[in-house]
Amino acid sequence: MKKVILCLAASLFVALGIYAQESKPVIGLTEIGFVNGQTVPQDYKNVEIQVRAAFSSSIVNTRRFAVMERSAEELDKIRRENIETSGAINPNSQLDFMLTGEITAYEATTTVIPLVLANVEVPKFKLAINVKFTDVHTGQIVISEVVTKETSGQGIKVDQCAKELSDAVMAKIINKLYPPIVLSVKKAGNVIQTVNMDYDLGDVLEVYKNGEEMFDPYTGGSIGFEEETVAFVVVFEINSTTNIVKAAPIPKEQYEKAPIEKGFGVRAKKIMKGKKEITENNKKALKKFQAAGIMK
């Protein structure tokens, strides 16, 4: 009897595990190839394989989605089967989102750096992908933009560039679907924890709270909330295992305008440099964190 109970418990545990895994929203990932008629490199097939593999890995690594890799035709068939003739969504939908893309630019170059003993070749890769992310249930296009990434360094290959680009795309998607918030606040030093949105050490984040909801005076529809900046915090620790970052106001500086609370919104503070939008990075703050004993 005891063995039977243990077997039933084990079966239930496995079933619950499978259900939990399947209950994640499913992203349908199509092939991401070069634009038709575009001049492609000799190793174009390898580039396409690396790009798709990078996106598949990035989707899984978010821990928020499951991925279904199919051709564009197969995914479109599944999408159409999910919708009944009345326009209502089939509750047994196999697909929640679709991610498609086209490689609009690809460059692979090598810079030779002369050294005393021998010349060193440093490869450099540039990828630009026109990404489209669609909510299958509503038909809403969540993201449609060209994302570009450049990567260089000794021993770097195209898969590294593809990984950095796909990670950046998934960060944008999560930011749209699940805007990051303050998960916890340690009152000593106002150290906050939040989800990593492709941040780097030293990135300045804005912590804000929502006020009253605002409505369009003509349609009556909601157009968002009033926002109040609470503090600016600097990322000083990134946990690659949990995908959680720690950030805090710069020690002994007026970076905090009001007390930070759990649930407040978080976003990267952006600045314009020419025509390029970049995340503000405060390297001096990291030294102050080390001096204050907040980080090692």
Stockholm file with secondary structure:
# STOCKHOLM 1.0

chainA/1-296         MKKVILCLAASLFVALGIYAQESKPVIGLTEIGFVNGQTVPQDYKNVEIQVRAAFSSSIVNTRRFAVMERSAEELDKIRRENIETSGAINPNSQLDFMLTGEITAYEATTTVIPLVLANVEVPKFKLAINVKFTDVHTGQIVISEVVTKETSGQGIKVDQCAKELSDAVMAKIINKLYPPIVLSVKKAGNVIQTVNMDYDLGDVLEVYKNGEEMFDPYTGGSIGFEEETVAFVVVFEINSTTNIVKAAPIPKEQYEKAPIEKGFGVRAKKIMKGKKEITENNKKALKKFQAAGIMK
#=GR chainA/1-296 SS CHHHHHHHHHHHHHHHHHHHHHTSCEEEEEEEEECTTCCCCTTHHHHHHHHHHHHHHHHHHTSSCEEEECCHHHHHHHHHHTBCTTSCBCTTCSCSEEEEEEEEEEEEEEEEECCSSCCEEEEEEEEEEEEEEEETTTCCEEEEEEEEEEEECTTCCHHHHHHHHHHHHHHHHHHHHSCCBCCEEETGGGEEEEECSSCCTTBEEEEEEEEEEEECTTTCCEEEEEEEEEEEEEEEEEETTTTEEEEECCTTSSCBSSCCCTTCEEEECEEEETTEEEECBCHHHHHHHHHHTSCC
#=GC SS_cons         CHHHHHHHHHHHHHHHHHHHHHTSCEEEEEEEEECTTCCCCTTHHHHHHHHHHHHHHHHHHTSSCEEEECCHHHHHHHHHHTBCTTSCBCTTCSCSEEEEEEEEEEEEEEEEECCSSCCEEEEEEEEEEEEEEEETTTCCEEEEEEEEEEEECTTCCHHHHHHHHHHHHHHHHHHHHSCCBCCEEETGGGEEEEECSSCCTTBEEEEEEEEEEEECTTTCCEEEEEEEEEEEEEEEEEETTTTEEEEECCTTSSCBSSCCCTTCEEEECEEEETTEEEECBCHHHHHHHHHHTSCC
//
